[in-house]
């Protein structure tokens, strides 16, 4: 049994959820999101409760059941609270500078790296070595954070690079002197 799929989603005040031909739309104070729900999964809106029911116990149906519920819950949380990820730039001279529609990174390359981000995302640079990515779409926030991290992922010897603020870098021992 899918434990995630069976959970009810409580729709908070100020959030409207509509369902038309399998397209679930969630509108709240921070914005509006929509997601196509698989046709096999039945979606019910009862007052301030949102439930998902699967037709059978097949493996694929169980997977779609939990997935549909998780996507809908992420949309409800996104339009009410939003999502954010923090990145840290670790290294001598590593810094970020916010421009009107893009961010310029100095990450130890011979050239500065310009990163143009989507308009649905808000990026703040509270300090030159910190970047905060926020938005209402959990998938998009995570994808943008991963794309920025992939410019210069942290290396295992000194830990230099772009890392998530809660990420632990497992360090390797360097070379030892010969005989």
C-alpha positions in Angstrom: 0.0 0.0 0.0 1.2 3.5 -0.8 1.5 5.4 2.4 2.1 8.7 0.7 -0.8 8.3 -1.7 -3.3 7.6 1.0 -2.6 10.8 3.0 -5.1 13.6 2.6 -4.0 17.0 1.5 -5.5 19.8 3.5 -6.2 22.9 1.4 -5.3 26.0 3.4 -7.4 29.2 3.4 -6.7 31.4 0.4 -5.8 28.5 -1.9 -8.2 27.3 -4.6 -7.8 23.9 -6.3 -9.6 23.1 -9.6 -9.6 20.0 -11.7 -10.4 20.0 -15.4 -9.8 17.0 -17.6 -6.9 15.7 -15.4 -5.3 19.1 -15.2 -4.9 20.1 -11.5 -4.6 23.9 -11.0 -3.6 25.3 -7.6 -3.8 29.1 -7.1 -2.6 30.8 -3.9 -1.2 34.0 -2.5 2.2 33.5 -4.1 1.1 32.4 -7.6 -0.5 29.7 -9.6 0.8 26.2 -10.6 -0.7 23.4 -12.8 0.1 19.8 -13.2 -1.3 17.0 -15.4 -2.5 14.1 -13.2 -2.5 10.6 -14.8 -5.9 9.6 -16.2 -5.9 6.3 -14.2 -5.7 8.2 -10.8 -9.0 9.5 -9.5 -8.8 12.9 -7.8 -11.5 14.1 -5.4 -11.9 17.6 -3.9 -14.1 17.5 -0.8 -14.3 21.0 0.7 -10.8 21.6 2.0 -9.6 18.0 1.5 -7.9 16.6 -1.6 -7.6 12.8 -2.1 -6.2 10.5 -4.7 -7.5 7.0 -5.4 -5.9 4.3 -7.6 -7.9 1.8 -9.6 -5.8 -1.3 -8.8 -2.8 -2.6 -6.8 -0.5 -2.9 -9.8 3.1 -1.7 -9.4 2.7 1.1 -11.9 -0.6 2.3 -10.3 1.0 2.3 -6.8 3.8 4.4 -8.2 1.5 6.9 -9.9 -0.7 7.1 -6.8 2.2 8.3 -4.6 3.6 10.5 -7.3 0.4 12.3 -8.0 -0.2 13.0 -4.3 3.4 14.3 -3.8 3.2 16.6 -6.8 -0.1 18.0 -5.7 1.2 18.6 -2.1 4.3 20.3 -3.5 2.1 22.7 -5.5 -0.1 23.5 -2.4 3.0 24.2 -0.3 4.6 26.2 -3.1 1.8 28.6 -3.6 1.4 29.2 0.2 5.0 29.1 1.6 7.3 28.7 -1.4 10.6 26.9 -1.6 14.2 28.0 -1.3 17.7 26.6 -1.6 20.9 28.1 -0.3 24.3 27.7 -2.0 27.7 28.5 -0.5 30.7 29.4 -2.6 33.8 28.1 -1.0 37.2 29.1 -2.2 39.6 32.0 -2.3 38.2 34.7 -4.6 34.9 32.8 -5.3 32.0 35.2 -5.3 28.7 35.9 -6.9 27.4 39.3 -8.1 23.7 39.9 -9.0 22.9 41.7 -12.2 19.4 42.7 -13.4 18.5 39.4 -15.1 21.5 37.2 -14.5 24.2 36.4 -12.0 28.0 36.7 -12.5 30.2 34.1 -10.8 33.9 34.3 -10.2 34.8 30.6 -9.5 38.5 30.3 -10.2 38.2 30.1 -14.0 40.1 32.4 -16.3 36.8 34.1 -17.1 33.7 35.2 -15.2 30.7 32.8 -15.6 27.3 34.4 -16.4 24.2 32.5 -15.4 20.8 33.6 -16.8 18.0 32.3 -14.5 14.3 31.8 -15.4 11.8 34.6 -14.6 9.8 32.4 -12.3 12.7 32.2 -9.9 14.0 34.8 -7.5 17.7 34.8 -6.7 19.3 36.8 -3.9 22.9 37.3 -3.1 22.9 38.3 0.7 26.7 37.9 0.8 29.3 37.6 -2.0 29.8 33.9 -1.1 26.1 33.0 -0.6 23.3 32.6 -3.2 19.6 32.0 -2.2 17.3 30.6 -4.9 13.6 30.8 -4.1 10.3 30.3 -6.0 6.9 28.5 -5.9 7.8 25.5 -8.1 9.9 22.9 -6.1 11.2 21.2 -9.2 12.4 24.4 -10.8 14.1 25.7 -7.7 15.9 22.4 -7.3 16.9 22.3 -11.0 18.3 25.9 -11.0 20.2 25.1 -7.8 21.7 22.0 -9.3 22.6 23.8 -12.5 24.5 26.5 -10.6 26.2 23.8 -8.5 27.3 22.0 -11.6 29.3 25.0 -12.8 31.9 24.2 -10.2 31.0 21.2 -7.9 32.9 20.9 -4.6 36.1 19.0 -4.9 37.0 16.4 -2.2 40.5 17.6 -1.2 39.9 21.2 -0.1 36.2 21.4 -0.5 36.4 24.3 -3.0 33.4 24.9 -5.2 29.7 25.6 -5.1 27.9 23.5 -2.5 24.5 23.4 -0.9 24.6 25.1 2.5 23.6 21.9 4.3 25.8 19.6 2.2 28.7 17.8 3.9 31.8 17.3 1.8 33.6 14.1 2.5 37.3 15.0 2.4 40.1 12.8 1.0 43.6 12.7 2.4 46.1 14.4 0.1 49.3 12.8 -1.1 51.9 12.0 1.6 55.6 12.6 1.2 57.6 9.8 -0.3 60.3 7.7 1.6 
